[in-house]
Amino acid sequence: MKKQYLFASLPIVLGLLCFVIFSMIGSYVASDGTLVEPFFLVPIGYLFLFLGALTLMFTVIRSVIKKNHRHA
């Protein structure tokens, strides 16, 4: 796999890792009745997935254009 694709897919891996960590930590109700959970990982995970998809899509399109430009 080319280094550019690995770099572009890194945010996707980080986003999935945020969701895995969120489910591993779990949540609980404290003795005073408040919910304690690492909710911040959910929007960060979605942000990483979105940025990773955009970056990967841009990298693939740029690679295809360069490849077609070289053969033309």
Secondary structure, 3 states (H helix, E strand, C coil): CCHHHHHHHHHHHHHHHHHHHHHHHCCEECCCCCEECCCCHHHHHHHHHHHHHHHHHHHHHHHHHHHHHHHC
